[in-house]
């Protein structure tokens, strides 16, 4: 508990966003225009979803959660690869990087005592939340976790002058969410720009957040490349109020920004939130990971020599955490249905030097092999799959990174197109344009081979982790949430139940299942626990260690259309962990449930 209090005190010294009602168009005309250049986002929800969450949490608590979701955590959480290095060594290296390269001016902005940097060796020897911006986690069992403190929100001086607004760029929402976490502004993320912007100009950075349309759909309404005048007559003038996230220096002229397809567009020099970037820093020795995700691997409690399944493993953070806790001794099977995401798992395992991980391309809904012959599963070995993939590669094609086996019709088309020369379909051209607009993204890599799998035998794993695909409504910072509806949230819950059914079949009696999500939706959290316990009488909730999250939600929810959702019963709430983004630990919204598997019925 002492370690928990120290952690809470360290990361909870921050200001929250000011609360105010959005101004009306008439108020916009009268207000001091310098006031609009601030960051005060308000998260929009589908009205039915907002009503549902307000009933689940209470209006005040849900309001706090919504506000917390719009900002990032004010610290970076790093998992140290203890198979290669030590926590003390990593703290020293990070301090050295911050000191020598002044990485994002972290030491200058984050030092808690004075403006004189502490000596490197002295900081390591006395690295606590009080004396250093980089310190070891004090929660028992998590001494390989390092926190790097950030700060914010900060007021930014945009040098506003009456009737002469600063030059400005508007970036996409996803780009803005990355910038709030410490990223730079790259060309594909820029939607609009002021006129006469040249390389080296100082610009204000604002966000184009989706707005409701007349047909009920949401869109930014910004055509890429439009000219911003900074005047009240701009179509998006009101929408940008309170959505200025930083200031930077352009690396290209306006013409270059909308001519080039990649590269750095704006070097962000002043940020609302100042968080150190760890892109390509100490690769192989550290992994940037949210604290609840690290705790999830601990809750699974993997033991050396066990066979463990990570059902929805990409990009591999929890998979590699599990293998590290096992000292790389055992068998960790990681599956994902995306070819490119399986490649990510392979690459991360290789980067961290872990040999106990085997990754397959497999839909988690088909994880149990159904074709059994004489009581045994007819599953191809890894070597067979590699050989098979090699044979296919000579005549197969990659579409969006996935290896597809050719048909006779495919071969005919290929022969015809070979005669005519290279051809790109209109659909592929549209897809390429979307990629250029939204940025490259991890799911758009191509190349490489992966092993495919037809499923696994029932009762063949000691422990199963189901970090289920979800609505992701706990991830932060989040500047828009109205895309989720009551219907889509219910679909997520049904989908997760089907995945959990697979997990129950795959784990042996006496084993363990851990279920987790990164959403605040009770229908994907407590409702899943209720489904599991009511459907499988041999399952029981187990205590979790470490435990820093709060209790789950009790009771039930009944909607106006008669839909009933059952949550936890008294006595069960303290056997799950719910991480509140507005809580003292300043984490993402997250949920963990751990099940012990008793003797299964014949």
DRENMIBA-601535 format. One line per field, with one value per residue (C-alpha): residue number from 1; chain; x, y, z. Coordinates in nm, 4 decimals, padded with zeros to 6 digits. Layout:
! residues N
resi	[NUM/...]
chain	[A/...]
c1	[X/...]
c2	[Y/...]
c3	[Z/...]
This chain:
! residues 602
resi	[1/2/3/4/5/6/7/8/9/10/11/12/13/14/15/16/17/18/19/20/21/22/23/24/25/26/27/28/29/30/31/32/33/34/35/36/37/38/39/40/41/42/43/44/45/46/47/48/49/50/51/52/53/54/55/56/57/58/59/60/61/62/63/64/65/66/67/68/69/70/71/72/73/74/75/76/77/78/79/80/81/82/83/84/85/86/87/88/89/90/91/92/93/94/95/96/97/98/99/100/101/102/103/104/105/106/107/108/109/110/111/112/113/114/115/116/117/118/119/120/121/122/123/124/125/126/127/128/129/130/131/132/133/134/135/136/137/138/139/140/141/142/143/144/145/146/147/148/149/150/151/152/153/154/155/156/157/158/159/160/161/162/163/164/165/166/167/168/169/170/171/172/173/174/175/176/177/178/179/180/181/182/183/184/185/186/187/188/189/190/191/192/193/194/195/196/197/198/199/200/201/202/203/204/205/206/207/208/209/210/211/212/213/214/215/216/217/218/219/220/221/222/223/224/225/226/227/228/229/230/231/232/233/234/235/236/237/238/239/240/241/242/243/244/245/246/247/248/249/250/251/252/253/254/255/256/257/258/259/260/261/262/263/264/265/266/267/268/269/270/271/272/273/274/275/276/277/278/279/280/281/282/283/284/285/286/287/288/289/290/291/292/293/294/295/296/297/298/299/300/301/302/303/304/305/306/307/308/309/310/311/312/313/314/315/316/317/318/319/320/321/322/323/324/325/326/327/328/329/330/331/332/333/334/335/336/337/338/339/340/341/342/343/344/345/346/347/348/349/350/351/352/353/354/355/356/357/358/359/360/361/362/363/364/365/366/367/368/369/370/371/372/373/374/375/376/377/378/379/380/381/382/383/384/385/386/387/388/389/390/391/392/393/394/395/396/397/398/399/400/401/402/403/404/405/406/407/408/409/410/411/412/413/414/415/416/417/418/419/420/421/422/423/424/425/426/427/428/429/430/431/432/433/434/435/436/437/438/439/440/441/442/443/444/445/446/447/448/449/450/451/452/453/454/455/456/457/458/459/460/461/462/463/464/465/466/467/468/469/470/471/472/473/474/475/476/477/478/479/480/481/482/483/484/485/486/487/488/489/490/491/492/493/494/495/496/497/498/499/500/501/502/503/504/505/506/507/508/509/510/511/512/513/514/515/516/517/518/519/520/521/522/523/524/525/526/527/528/529/530/531/532/533/534/535/536/537/538/539/540/541/542/543/544/545/546/547/548/549/550/551/552/553/554/555/556/557/558/559/560/561/562/563/564/565/566/567/568/569/570/571/572/573/574/575/576/577/578/579/580/581/582/583/584/585/586/587/588/589/590/591/592/593/594/595/596/597/598/599/600/601/602]
chain	[A/A/A/A/A/A/A/A/A/A/A/A/A/A/A/A/A/A/A/A/A/A/A/A/A/A/A/A/A/A/A/A/A/A/A/A/A/A/A/A/A/A/A/A/A/A/A/A/A/A/A/A/A/A/A/A/A/A/A/A/A/A/A/A/A/A/A/A/A/A/A/A/A/A/A/A/A/A/A/A/A/A/A/A/A/A/A/A/A/A/A/A/A/A/A/A/A/A/A/A/A/A/A/A/A/A/A/A/A/A/A/A/A/A/A/A/A/A/A/A/A/A/A/A/A/A/A/A/A/A/A/A/A/A/A/A/A/A/A/A/A/A/A/A/A/A/A/A/A/A/A/A/A/A/A/A/A/A/A/A/A/A/A/A/A/A/A/A/A/A/A/A/A/A/A/A/A/A/A/A/A/A/A/A/A/A/A/A/A/A/A/A/A/A/A/A/A/A/A/A/A/A/A/A/A/A/A/A/A/A/A/A/A/A/A/A/A/A/A/A/A/A/A/A/A/A/A/A/A/A/A/A/A/A/A/A/A/A/A/A/A/A/A/A/A/A/A/A/A/A/A/A/A/A/A/A/A/A/A/A/A/A/A/A/A/A/A/A/A/A/A/A/A/A/A/A/A/A/A/A/A/A/A/A/A/A/A/A/A/A/A/A/A/A/A/A/A/A/A/A/A/A/A/A/A/A/A/A/A/A/A/A/A/A/A/A/A/A/A/A/A/A/A/A/A/A/A/A/A/A/A/A/A/A/A/A/A/A/A/A/A/A/A/A/A/A/A/A/A/A/A/A/A/A/A/A/A/A/A/A/A/A/A/A/A/A/A/A/A/A/A/A/A/A/A/A/A/A/A/A/A/A/A/A/A/A/A/A/A/A/A/A/A/A/A/A/A/A/A/A/A/A/A/A/A/A/A/A/A/A/A/A/A/A/A/A/A/A/A/A/A/A/A/A/A/A/A/A/A/A/A/A/A/A/A/A/A/A/A/A/A/A/A/A/A/A/A/A/A/A/A/A/A/A/A/A/A/A/A/A/A/A/A/A/A/A/A/A/A/A/A/A/A/A/A/A/A/A/A/A/A/A/A/A/A/A/A/A/A/A/A/A/A/A/A/A/A/A/A/A/A/A/A/A/A/A/A/A/A/A/A/A/A/A/A/A/A/A/A/A/A/A/A/A/A/A/A/A/A/A/A/A/A/A/A/A/A/A/A/A/A/A/A/A/A/A/A/A/A/A/A/A/A/A/A/A/A/A/A/A/A/A/A/A/A/A/A/A/A/A/A/A/A/A/A/A/A/A/A/A/A/A/A/A/A/A/A/A/A/A/A/A/A/A/A/A/A/A/A/A/A/A]
c1	[00.0000/00.2928/00.4214/00.0784/00.0513/00.3931/00.2949/-00.0357/00.1254/00.3923/00.1652/-00.1281/00.0428/-00.1180/-00.3884/-00.7131/-00.8787/-01.0902/-01.4622/-01.6779/-01.9761/-01.8968/-01.9688/-02.2551/-02.1899/-02.3067/-02.0730/-01.7878/-01.8333/-01.8148/-01.5464/-01.1807/-01.0392/-00.7202/-00.9314/-01.0122/-00.6474/-00.6574/-00.7042/-01.0340/-01.1758/-01.5183/-01.5786/-01.8913/-02.0925/-02.3878/-02.6840/-02.8007/-02.4476/-02.4075/-02.7344/-02.6247/-02.2874/-02.4420/-02.6738/-02.3885/-02.1430/-02.3607/-02.3632/-02.0824/-01.8476/-01.9097/-01.8430/-01.5046/-01.4272/-01.5142/-01.2905/-01.0009/-01.0275/-00.9533/-00.6000/-00.3054/-00.1631/00.0966/00.3696/00.5206/00.5267/00.8208/00.8666/01.2339/01.3579/01.5288/01.6584/01.9005/01.9486/01.8534/01.6081/01.8889/02.0797/01.7741/01.7032/02.0627/02.0467/01.7181/01.8523/02.1643/01.9603/01.7469/02.0512/02.2751/02.0273/01.7640/01.5036/01.1962/01.3477/01.2265/01.4701/01.4163/01.0382/00.9880/01.2494/01.0696/01.3193/01.5051/01.6527/01.9863/01.9935/02.0857/02.3972/02.3271/02.4753/02.3167/01.9743/01.9998/02.1044/01.8205/01.5638/01.2300/00.9149/01.0272/01.3809/01.3878/01.1727/01.2598/01.1948/01.1265/00.7737/00.7211/00.4328/00.5500/00.6554/00.6785/01.0318/01.1138/00.8672/00.9973/00.7930/00.9031/00.7069/00.5451/00.3525/00.0474/-00.1807/00.0266/-00.0915/00.0677/00.1341/00.0319/00.1297/-00.2260/-00.2835/-00.6234/-00.7400/-00.4167/-00.4568/-00.1505/-00.0784/-00.2354/-00.2520/-00.5425/-00.4499/-00.6678/-00.8037/-00.5835/-00.2773/-00.3753/-00.4161/-00.0634/00.0714/-00.0832/00.1173/00.4419/00.4548/00.5372/00.3048/00.3694/00.2469/-00.0338/-00.1965/-00.2315/-00.5776/-00.5621/-00.3222/-00.3170/-00.2220/00.1369/00.2937/00.6627/00.9212/01.0317/00.7094/00.5660/00.2141/-00.0632/-00.1787/-00.5513/-00.7639/-01.0393/-01.2819/-01.5838/-01.9052/-02.2661/-02.4047/-02.7593/-02.7823/-02.6909/-02.3329/-02.0172/-01.7414/-01.4787/-01.6181/-01.2656/-01.1394/-00.7662/-00.5719/-00.8260/-00.6925/-00.7475/-00.8016/-00.8291/-01.1433/-01.4912/-01.6133/-01.4085/-01.6493/-01.4670/-01.4013/-01.6334/-01.5449/-01.1746/-01.2426/-01.0711/-00.8928/-00.5443/-00.2969/00.0387/00.2666/00.5402/00.7664/00.6802/00.9361/00.7806/00.5976/00.2230/00.2768/00.5181/00.2846/00.0091/00.2423/00.4493/00.3033/00.5239/00.7780/00.7772/00.5347/00.5557/00.8184/00.6138/00.8053/00.5465/00.2895/-00.0153/00.1212/00.4947/00.5740/00.9066/00.9107/01.0706/01.0580/01.3645/01.5110/01.6855/01.5242/01.5345/01.5958/01.2615/00.9017/00.6532/00.3378/00.0358/00.0490/-00.2790/-00.1435/00.1691/-00.0475/-00.2589/00.0438/00.1214/-00.2363/-00.2069/00.0845/00.2662/00.5055/00.8196/00.7583/00.3887/00.2055/00.0232/-00.2062/-00.2477/-00.5629/-00.5594/-00.1935/-00.0991/00.1093/00.2712/00.3098/00.1359/00.2796/00.6358/00.5537/00.4317/00.7443/00.9651/00.7897/00.8559/01.2254/01.1739/01.1323/00.8127/00.5867/00.3898/00.1544/00.0379/-00.2356/-00.3970/-00.6079/-00.4098/-00.1031/00.0734/-00.0050/00.1475/00.4592/00.4566/00.4594/00.7495/00.9456/00.8862/00.9836/01.3037/01.3764/01.3457/01.5439/01.2622/01.2692/00.9724/00.7110/00.5479/00.3031/00.0344/-00.2218/-00.5513/-00.8958/-00.9584/-01.3184/-01.1775/-00.9091/-01.0468/-00.9698/-01.2931/-01.1554/-01.0423/-00.9473/-00.9383/-00.9384/-00.6361/-00.6199/-00.5021/-00.2946/00.0024/00.3330/00.5201/00.7717/00.4944/00.3322/00.6592/00.7177/00.3604/00.3864/00.7120/00.5479/00.2511/00.4689/00.5880/00.2399/00.0436/-00.0147/-00.0164/-00.3272/-00.3080/-00.0261/-00.2170/-00.0997/-00.3765/-00.3725/-00.4385/-00.7380/-00.7624/-00.9503/-00.6766/-00.4147/-00.6126/-00.6381/-00.2675/-00.1752/-00.3965/-00.2630/00.0969/00.0471/-00.1001/00.1555/00.1127/-00.2448/-00.3819/-00.7554/-00.9623/-01.0313/-00.6600/-00.6024/-00.8699/-00.7077/-00.3678/-00.5186/-00.6695/-00.3320/-00.1642/-00.4312/-00.4329/-00.0662/00.1100/-00.0133/00.1041/-00.1622/-00.0442/00.2932/00.3528/00.5890/00.7134/00.5759/00.3799/00.2707/-00.0959/-00.2740/-00.5991/-00.6611/-00.5632/-00.6809/-00.9290/-00.7752/-00.4260/-00.3174/-00.2283/-00.3322/-00.5160/-00.5124/-00.8039/-00.7291/-01.0414/-01.0962/-01.3280/-01.4752/-01.1464/-01.3371/-01.0748/-00.7838/-00.6607/-00.6247/-00.9547/-01.1084/-01.4176/-01.6364/-01.9723/-01.9001/-02.0046/-02.3771/-02.5761/-02.6098/-02.2365/-02.1557/-02.3932/-02.2322/-01.8915/-02.0268/-02.1687/-01.8440/-01.6441/-01.8718/-01.7986/-01.4239/-01.4544/-01.6324/-01.3210/-01.0921/-01.2918/-01.2536/-00.8796/-00.7766/-00.7309/-00.9037/-00.7064/-00.5899/-00.6478/-00.8235/-00.7578/-00.9961/-00.9143/-01.0318/-00.9346/-01.2888/-01.5107/-01.8190/-01.9793/-02.1411/-01.7955/-01.6629/-01.8929/-02.1554/-01.8956/-01.8039/-02.1723/-02.2058/-01.8973/-02.0015/-02.3620/-02.2701/-01.9747/-02.0351/-01.6780/-01.5402/-01.4834/-01.3373/-00.9865/-00.7986/-00.5578/-00.2031/-00.0970/-00.4219/-00.4351/-00.7545/-01.0965/-01.3996/-01.6368/-01.9940/-02.2784/-02.6365/-02.7957/-02.9061/-03.2409/-03.2898/-03.6115/-03.6304/-03.6364/-03.2727/-03.1366/-02.7695/-02.6644/-02.3435/-02.1715/-02.3323/-02.2345/-01.9025/-01.7718/-01.6880/-01.3519/-01.2377/-01.2063/-00.9997/-01.1503/-00.9062/-01.0746/-00.9055/-01.0150/-00.8788/-00.5632/-00.3413/-00.3977/-00.4147/-00.6195/-00.9653/-00.9124/-01.0725/-00.9269/-01.1036/-00.9276/-01.0998/-00.9913/-01.0972/-01.2350/-01.3044/-01.4949/-01.8064/-01.7673]
c2	[00.0000/00.2325/00.1757/00.2442/00.5755/00.6863/00.6018/00.7863/01.0960/01.1012/01.0925/01.2841/01.6261/01.7832/02.0284/01.9220/02.0931/02.3931/02.3249/02.5505/02.5401/02.5694/02.9256/02.9926/03.1535/03.4913/03.4617/03.3763/03.7137/03.9010/03.7101/03.8077/03.6154/03.5305/03.3058/03.0702/02.9649/02.7110/02.3376/02.2509/01.9541/01.8182/01.4521/01.3928/01.0725/00.9162/01.0343/00.6797/00.5722/00.8780/00.7965/00.4337/00.5281/00.7982/00.5383/00.2903/00.5289/00.8172/01.1513/01.3134/01.0162/00.9752/01.3456/01.3050/00.9989/01.1825/01.4741/01.2430/01.0575/01.3769/01.4052/01.1660/01.0184/01.2586/00.9975/00.7334/00.3740/00.1600/-00.2142/-00.3043/-00.6171/-00.7694/-01.0614/-00.8134/-00.5287/-00.3914/-00.1290/00.0825/00.0758/00.1881/00.4750/00.5913/00.5709/00.7624/01.0335/01.0538/01.0837/01.3549/01.5338/01.5226/01.5452/01.7365/01.5012/01.7237/01.9397/01.6762/01.7555/02.1293/02.1044/01.8177/01.8701/01.9010/02.0907/02.3602/02.4382/02.2718/01.9135/01.6466/01.4474/01.1230/00.8848/01.0720/01.0536/00.6770/00.6097/00.8205/00.7807/00.8415/01.0201/01.3213/01.3719/01.2515/01.2704/00.9039/00.6533/00.2892/00.1660/00.1023/-00.1459/-00.4862/-00.7173/-00.4387/-00.3190/-00.3698/-00.0918/00.2636/00.5845/00.8966/01.1972/01.4405/01.7597/01.9501/02.0935/02.4038/02.7384/02.8267/03.1826/03.2090/03.5797/03.6699/04.0202/04.1781/04.1209/03.9377/03.5737/03.3476/03.1228/02.7832/02.4201/02.1847/01.8209/01.5102/01.3825/01.0727/01.2852/01.5173/01.2297/01.1169/01.4705/01.4891/01.1750/01.3346/01.2722/01.5196/01.6331/01.4433/01.5478/01.2870/01.4138/01.7775/01.8651/02.2417/02.5339/02.9119/03.0968/03.2081/02.9594/02.9129/02.6741/02.7887/02.9747/02.9488/02.8028/02.7199/02.3573/02.2868/01.9750/01.8909/01.6869/01.5168/01.7189/01.5988/01.6142/01.6577/01.2850/01.1794/01.0866/01.2418/01.4000/01.6732/01.8612/01.9664/01.9188/01.8544/02.1549/02.4308/02.7756/02.9007/03.2726/03.2628/03.4731/03.4293/03.3568/03.0354/02.7377/02.5563/02.8643/02.7781/02.4085/02.4838/02.6831/02.5141/02.2632/02.4174/02.1517/02.3143/02.5381/02.4439/02.5366/02.4262/02.2034/02.2662/02.5447/02.5223/02.3952/02.1303/02.0135/01.9304/01.8114/01.5621/01.2331/01.1721/01.3339/01.5726/01.8605/02.0553/02.0316/02.0753/02.3130/02.3937/02.1434/02.1400/01.8134/01.7531/01.3853/01.2353/01.0410/00.6947/00.6234/00.4100/00.4751/00.1801/-00.0704/-00.4226/-00.3023/-00.1320/-00.1506/00.1341/-00.0189/00.0936/-00.0033/-00.2051/-00.4138/-00.4978/-00.5894/-00.8171/-01.0354/-01.0512/-01.1495/-01.4423/-01.5581/-01.7642/-02.0305/-02.1651/-02.4699/-02.4033/-02.3848/-02.0536/-01.9073/-01.5380/-01.5400/-01.1864/-01.1125/-00.8284/-00.6217/-00.8529/-00.6371/-00.8784/-01.1804/-01.0644/-00.9637/-01.3198/-01.4728/-01.2412/-01.3389/-01.7035/-01.6198/-01.7310/-02.0910/-02.2508/-02.2197/-01.9049/-01.9361/-01.6044/-01.5815/-01.3046/-01.3124/-01.0380/-01.1352/-00.8063/-00.8126/-01.1581/-01.0113/-00.7417/-01.0116/-01.1881/-00.8656/-00.7597/-01.1017/-01.0910/-00.7334/-00.8329/-01.1549/-01.3919/-01.7468/-01.9066/-01.7299/-01.8895/-01.6745/-01.7979/-01.6418/-01.7651/-01.6210/-01.6522/-01.7498/-02.0636/-02.1368/-02.4827/-02.7351/-02.9062/-03.1742/-03.4576/-03.8029/-04.0961/-03.8511/-03.6553/-03.3208/-03.3090/-02.9955/-02.9139/-02.8533/-02.5265/-02.6810/-02.8086/-02.4675/-02.2929/-02.5347/-02.4950/-02.1168/-02.1258/-02.3309/-02.0972/-01.7875/-01.8687/-01.8339/-01.6417/-01.2727/-01.0325/-00.8188/-00.5676/-00.7732/-01.1047/-01.4082/-01.5328/-01.8644/-01.8167/-01.9688/-02.0633/-01.7386/-01.5458/-01.6981/-01.5955/-01.2392/-01.2401/-01.3545/-01.0885/-00.8092/-00.9181/-00.8572/-00.5108/-00.4083/-00.3099/-00.2365/-00.0960/-00.1225/00.1808/00.0224/-00.0130/00.3469/00.4650/00.2565/00.4101/00.7599/00.6835/00.5618/00.8781/01.0882/00.9063/00.8102/00.4751/00.2919/-00.0425/-00.2430/-00.1319/-00.3037/-00.5642/-00.8499/-01.1392/-01.4864/-01.6123/-01.9547/-02.0379/-02.2630/-02.4587/-02.4489/-02.6295/-02.9319/-02.8791/-02.8684/-02.8152/-02.4992/-02.4338/-02.0687/-01.8573/-01.4793/-01.3258/-00.9567/-00.9187/-00.6825/-00.4196/-00.0732/00.0700/00.3447/00.3513/00.4557/00.8102/01.0765/01.0509/01.3535/01.1869/00.8946/00.9379/00.6659/00.3989/00.3320/00.1169/-00.1410/-00.1511/-00.1873/-00.4825/-00.6431/-00.6133/-00.7992/-01.0860/-01.1154/-01.1396/-01.4103/-01.6243/-01.5748/-01.6605/-01.9855/-02.0799/-01.9935/-02.2168/-02.5134/-02.4625/-02.4365/-02.7525/-02.8293/-02.6653/-02.3931/-02.0186/-01.7772/-01.4038/-01.1748/-00.8084/-00.5106/-00.1457/-00.0116/00.1495/-00.0296/-00.2546/-00.4594/-00.5786/-00.6135/-00.7025/-00.8447/-01.0855/-01.2005/-01.2617/-01.4611/-01.6684/-01.7579/-01.8345/-02.0414/-02.2408/-02.3598/-02.4903/-02.1349/-01.9140/-01.5677/-01.5650/-01.3028/-01.0868/-00.9816/-00.7080/-00.5260/-00.1470/-00.1154/-00.0426/-00.2696/-00.3734/-00.2575/-00.4319/-00.4789/-00.4695/-00.2346/-00.2402/-00.0180/00.1372/-00.1212/-00.4067/-00.5097/-00.6397/-00.6544/-00.8384/-00.7300/-00.8505/-00.9865/-00.8763/-01.0312/-01.0428/-00.6744/-00.6962/-00.9978/-00.7936/-00.4838/-00.1796/00.1012/00.4412/00.6973/00.9712/00.7803/00.8455/00.6157/00.8213/00.5114/00.4273/00.2798/-00.0945/-00.4091/-00.7422/-01.0602/-01.3820/-01.7217/-02.0480/-02.3515/-02.6368/-02.9946/-02.9797/-03.1855/-03.4896]
c3	[00.0000/00.0717/-00.2808/-00.4243/-00.2370/-00.3587/-00.7142/-00.6879/-00.5375/-00.8071/-01.1092/-00.9705/-00.9430/-01.2439/-01.3406/-01.5029/-01.7974/-01.7081/-01.7257/-01.9320/-02.1663/-02.5381/-02.6608/-02.8976/-03.2391/-03.1042/-02.8066/-03.0434/-03.2131/-02.8824/-02.6939/-02.6738/-02.9705/-02.7845/-02.5571/-02.8408/-02.8724/-02.5924/-02.5418/-02.3788/-02.5734/-02.4910/-02.5730/-02.7786/-02.7341/-02.9042/-02.6876/-02.6098/-02.5159/-02.2950/-02.1168/-02.0692/-01.9200/-01.7007/-01.5484/-01.5050/-01.3356/-01.2242/-01.4107/-01.2100/-01.2316/-01.6043/-01.6583/-01.4850/-01.6971/-02.0190/-01.9255/-01.8337/-02.1644/-02.3602/-02.2200/-02.2060/-01.8890/-01.7513/-01.7434/-01.9698/-01.8467/-01.9588/-01.9191/-01.8863/-02.0648/-01.7608/-01.9682/-02.1251/-01.8794/-01.5391/-01.4232/-01.2738/-01.6010/-01.7975/-01.5573/-01.5963/-01.9760/-01.9967/-01.7682/-01.9798/-02.3001/-02.1469/-02.0119/-02.3189/-02.6038/-02.4054/-02.5460/-02.5762/-02.3000/-02.0535/-01.7741/-01.8057/-01.8034/-01.5627/-01.2921/-00.9617/-00.7450/-00.9387/-01.2782/-01.2056/-01.3379/-01.0862/-01.1682/-01.3541/-01.0984/-00.8094/-00.9769/-01.0244/-00.6689/-00.5280/-00.8078/-00.6411/-00.7452/-00.5386/-00.6727/-01.0329/-01.3457/-01.4046/-01.1280/-01.0529/-00.9838/-00.6130/-00.6521/-00.5171/-00.8003/-01.0594/-00.9920/-01.3625/-01.4537/-01.4941/-01.4976/-01.6841/-01.5662/-01.8049/-01.7445/-01.8583/-01.9576/-02.0346/-02.1633/-02.4967/-02.6087/-02.9729/-03.0055/-03.0967/-03.2295/-03.2869/-03.6464/-03.7172/-03.6108/-03.6139/-03.9089/-03.8522/-03.9618/-03.8957/-03.8371/-03.8358/-03.5067/-03.5073/-03.5779/-03.2926/-03.0480/-03.1364/-03.0949/-02.7464/-02.6629/-02.7796/-03.1561/-03.4322/-03.7125/-04.0342/-04.3773/-04.4158/-04.0953/-04.2119/-04.3444/-04.3984/-04.3754/-04.3753/-04.6909/-04.7554/-04.5139/-04.5863/-04.4494/-04.1031/-04.0177/-03.6678/-03.6798/-03.4336/-03.4499/-03.4186/-03.4649/-03.7099/-03.4999/-03.6564/-03.6597/-03.7008/-04.0532/-04.1794/-04.2620/-03.9097/-03.9990/-03.8541/-04.0615/-04.0343/-04.3313/-04.4275/-04.7805/-04.7632/-04.8808/-04.8117/-04.7222/-04.3663/-04.3198/-03.9408/-03.9638/-03.8214/-04.1734/-04.1944/-04.2163/-03.9328/-03.7198/-03.4312/-03.4310/-03.3739/-03.0591/-02.7654/-02.9893/-03.0191/-02.9090/-02.9726/-03.1700/-03.4109/-03.6996/-04.0516/-04.2231/-04.5655/-04.7413/-04.7886/-05.1437/-05.0198/-04.7452/-04.9937/-05.2683/-05.0691/-04.9502/-04.6482/-04.4202/-04.1257/-04.1786/-03.8522/-03.5805/-03.2625/-03.0343/-02.7682/-02.6460/-02.4256/-02.2782/-02.2608/-02.2764/-02.3763/-02.7033/-02.6998/-03.0704/-03.1563/-02.8102/-02.6374/-02.8739/-02.7380/-02.3825/-02.3153/-02.4300/-02.3876/-02.2391/-02.0384/-01.6716/-01.6766/-01.9649/-01.7648/-01.4654/-01.6877/-01.7643/-01.3915/-01.3079/-01.5508/-01.3307/-01.5984/-01.4726/-01.6351/-01.8522/-01.9060/-02.2385/-02.2641/-02.5313/-02.6082/-02.8225/-02.9682/-02.9292/-03.1660/-03.1441/-02.8881/-02.5772/-02.3405/-02.5238/-02.4664/-02.1078/-02.0426/-02.1983/-01.9912/-01.6676/-01.7593/-01.8108/-02.1712/-02.0507/-02.1705/-02.4732/-02.5507/-02.8466/-02.9909/-03.2537/-03.4550/-03.7676/-03.9440/-04.1456/-04.0772/-03.7065/-03.6775/-03.8381/-03.5687/-03.2995/-03.4715/-03.4998/-03.1394/-03.0026/-03.2095/-03.0984/-02.7312/-02.7842/-02.6800/-02.8198/-02.6423/-02.8568/-03.1615/-03.3575/-03.5957/-03.8226/-03.6806/-03.6152/-03.2404/-03.3169/-03.4821/-03.2237/-03.1384/-03.4109/-03.5124/-03.7458/-03.5232/-03.6466/-03.4009/-03.1132/-03.2339/-03.4026/-03.7635/-03.7298/-03.9485/-03.7777/-03.7999/-04.0403/-04.2667/-04.2699/-04.3560/-04.6434/-04.7630/-04.7478/-04.9453/-05.2215/-05.2364/-05.2499/-05.6013/-05.7490/-05.4843/-05.4446/-05.1510/-05.1047/-04.8212/-04.6742/-04.6757/-04.8727/-05.0997/-05.2869/-05.6589/-05.8371/-06.2026/-06.2643/-06.0846/-06.3156/-06.6227/-06.4983/-06.4155/-06.7690/-06.9271/-06.7059/-06.7656/-07.1358/-07.0746/-06.8145/-06.4472/-06.3439/-06.0202/-05.9571/-05.8624/-05.5247/-05.4595/-05.5668/-05.3221/-05.0497/-05.1253/-05.1094/-04.7675/-04.6452/-04.7615/-04.5932/-04.2594/-04.2361/-04.2795/-03.9665/-03.8370/-04.0185/-04.3599/-04.3713/-04.6396/-04.6997/-04.4917/-04.4284/-04.1342/-04.0175/-04.0456/-03.7995/-03.8195/-03.4463/-03.1278/-02.9326/-02.6497/-02.3007/-02.4437/-02.2591/-01.8964/-01.9146/-02.1704/-02.2043/-02.3918/-02.4337/-02.6422/-02.9348/-02.7930/-02.8386/-02.6982/-02.5164/-02.2425/-02.4627/-02.4196/-02.5325/-02.7185/-02.8880/-03.0368/-02.9273/-03.1021/-03.3591/-03.1069/-03.0726/-02.8314/-03.1084/-03.1804/-02.8093/-02.7843/-03.0894/-02.9227/-02.6192/-02.8264/-03.0213/-02.6985/-02.5620/-02.8680/-02.8174/-02.4493/-02.5444/-02.7423/-02.4506/-02.2134/-02.4478/-02.4928/-02.1264/-01.9214/-01.5938/-01.3157/-01.5526/-01.5636/-01.7997/-01.7837/-01.9703/-02.0289/-02.2331/-02.2786/-02.2601/-01.9981/-02.1352/-01.8672/-02.1450/-02.2501/-01.8958/-01.6065/-01.8430/-01.9857/-01.6344/-01.5596/-01.8832/-01.8025/-01.4478/-01.5415/-01.8467/-01.7105/-01.3565/-01.3263/-01.3548/-01.0523/-01.0084/-00.8634/-00.6646/-00.8606/-00.7766/-00.7948/-00.7428/-00.7815/-00.9846/-00.8357/-00.7935/-01.0686/-01.1165/-00.9332/-01.0432/-01.3837/-01.6600/-01.8366/-02.1381/-02.2629/-02.5433/-02.2898/-02.3281/-01.9955/-01.9039/-01.5887/-01.4160/-01.0967/-00.7821/-00.4291/-00.3304/-00.6869/-00.7303/-00.5488/-00.7527/-01.0726/-01.1485/-01.3153/-01.4010/-01.4029/-01.6336/-01.3935/-01.0932/-00.8921/-01.1003/-01.4185/-01.6407/-01.9457/-01.8904/-01.8481/-01.7050/-01.5866/-01.4728/-01.3726/-01.3723/-01.2127/-01.4147/-01.2076/-01.3223/-01.6493/-01.7092/-01.9296]
